[in-house]
């Protein structure tokens, strides 16, 4: 039995994923007049993208980051963290 050689065009895969995400974002821009709502839906679209394509060992969330000295960041729309090593307080 002869093995079949094949190639995956990763650029084409990413291009299709990017086009799909852009179409979803464009739909929101056209359908929703309120800028705050647009922003919230755009953030959700990106979070869903990351959840779908990043390794399951990563956590996608929103909130604040606290550093080792107790300093706190401004509110972050998307936080990507190692779910096994990063404590989530609230």
N, C-alpha and C positions, 0 to 999 in steps of 0.2 A: 504494500500500500504506500503510495507516494504521499509525502506530506505537502500540503498546500502552503505556499508562502503568501502572506497578505500583509498589507500595511494599513495602519489606521492614520487618517489625516486629522491629527489633533487640532490643527489650526481651523479646519472646517467645523469640527465639533464645537470649539469655542466660539467660532463665528455664529453658528446657529443658536447657541445658548445666549450669546450677546444680543442677537437680533430679537429673540423671544422676550428677553428682559426689557429691551428698549421699547418694543411694541406695547408691553404692559405698562411701562412708565408713561409712554405717549398717550395711552388710553386714559390714564388718570389725569394727565394734564388737560386733556380735552373735556373730560366729563365732570370734573370737580372744580368749581370756581374759587373755593375758599383755600387760601394759601396754607393755612395751618393744617387743614385736612389733607391737602396734597402732600405736605411734608410727612405727615404721619403715615399715609399709605405708601409713600416712597420708601420710608424707613422699613416698613413691614415687608415690602417687596424685596429689599436687599437682605433682610434677616432670613426670609424664606429661601432666597437663593443660597445663602451661606449654609443654612440647615440642610438643603438638598445636596450640595456639592462638596462641602468640607467633611473631613473625617468625623465620625460619630464621637470620637474622644474629645472633641472640642465643643464647648458650650457657647451658644450665641444668646446674648442678653442685652439689656439696656440698664443704665443706672449710673452709679458713681464708683470711682476707683479710689481706694484708700492706700496711701503709700506706707512704708515701714515706720515713718515718723508721725503718722496720724494725719497727714495732710490729705485733703479730699479734693478730687477733681471737680470740674464743672460737670453737669449732666451730660452723659454720652449716649448717643442714639444707638450705637452698636458696640458691644464689647465681645471680643472673641477671647476665650480663655480655655486653658486645659482643665477639663472638668474633674480630672482625678487629682489635681494638685492645687486648685484654686478654691479657697473657701468663699462661699456665697453667704453673706450674713442675713440679708433680707430679700 
